[in-house]
Amino acid sequence: MTIDELVYRRVVRAPRALVWRCLTEPAELAQFWGPRGMTTPFEGIVVELHAGAGSRP
C-alpha cells in the first residue's frame, strides 16, 4: 500500500448491485460508510468512477 492508496475490505451479505449502489451514490454511501451511529453528510461526497480517478470527501 502506498501513501495515496486506500484498501477497503468488507464482507456484506447483499446483492452485488445493491453494494455497488451503496458505494457509488453519495446519498447511499453516506448511510453505508462508517460504523453504526455515525453520520456522514453526503452533500460534499464526490465519487469519480473512471481509470485513474479518485474520490474526494
C-alpha positions as CSV (number, residue, x, y, z in Angstrom):
1,M,0.0,0.0,0.0
2,T,1.3,3.5,-0.9
3,I,0.6,6.8,0.9
4,D,-2.1,7.7,-1.7
5,E,-3.8,4.3,-1.7
6,L,-6.8,3.1,0.3
7,V,-7.6,-0.6,0.7
8,Y,-11.2,-1.2,1.9
9,R,-12.4,-4.7,2.7
10,R,-15.8,-5.5,4.0
11,V,-17.9,-8.7,3.8
12,V,-21.5,-7.9,3.1
13,R,-24.3,-10.3,2.6
14,A,-26.2,-8.4,-0.1
15,P,-26.7,-8.5,-3.8
16,R,-23.7,-7.1,-5.7
17,A,-25.8,-4.4,-7.5
18,L,-27.0,-3.1,-4.1
19,V,-23.5,-3.0,-2.7
20,W,-22.3,-1.2,-5.8
21,R,-25.1,1.4,-5.5
22,C,-24.2,1.9,-1.8
23,L,-20.6,2.6,-2.7
24,T,-21.1,4.8,-5.7
25,E,-24.1,7.0,-5.0
26,P,-23.4,9.8,-2.4
27,A,-26.7,9.6,-0.6
28,E,-26.4,5.8,-0.2
29,L,-22.7,6.0,0.6
30,A,-23.4,8.4,3.5
31,Q,-25.6,5.8,5.1
32,F,-23.4,2.8,4.2
33,W,-19.9,4.2,5.2
34,G,-18.6,4.0,8.7
35,P,-19.8,2.4,11.9
36,R,-23.3,2.3,13.2
37,G,-24.4,5.6,14.7
38,M,-22.0,7.7,12.7
39,T,-23.4,10.3,10.4
40,T,-21.8,11.4,7.2
41,P,-23.0,14.5,5.3
42,F,-23.4,13.4,1.7
43,E,-23.5,16.9,0.2
44,G,-19.7,17.0,-0.2
45,I,-19.2,13.5,-1.4
46,V,-17.8,13.2,-4.9
47,V,-17.4,9.7,-6.5
48,E,-15.4,9.6,-9.8
49,L,-15.5,6.2,-11.4
50,H,-13.0,6.0,-14.3
51,A,-9.5,4.9,-14.8
52,G,-7.1,7.0,-12.7
53,A,-9.9,8.6,-10.8
54,G,-10.0,9.4,-7.1
55,S,-12.6,10.4,-4.6
56,R,-12.9,13.5,-2.5
57,P,-14.5,13.8,0.9
